[in-house]
Amino acid sequence: MKSDQALGLIALGWLVGAILLSARLIRRGRQLAAALATQHAETYEALGRPQPGYLQSVRQSRFAQFVARREYENLDDPALSAQFEDYRKAEARLLLSLLVSLGVVALIVLTVRYVA
């Protein structure tokens, strides 16, 4: 296999992995939004029916703000708050791992391309 093909496969693998991990996190966020809508309907409606998604929207932005600002701590629901806290941490871990792995892929590409 040529080095260009190997680089392409590495980059493609990284991209597919990033998309799958992001999709899994969005699915988990939608489950949390559904739980919020069921257990705290008035809060859910007052927040503008926040919902994570793939494309930028008002509902997606509101969900991101709700999580980032830790507004879930005001729910008076320790179990749901803990799930949102876990989601927030998973979101941070995903972002960090994507950035680190992107750096590793870039280093591999640069090494193979210019050193080898």
PyMOL commands that set and color helices and strands:
alter all, ss='L'
color gray80, all
select helices_A, chain A and resi 3-39+41-46+58-68+71-75+78-115
alter helices_A, ss='H'
color red, helices_A
deselect
rebuild
show_as cartoon
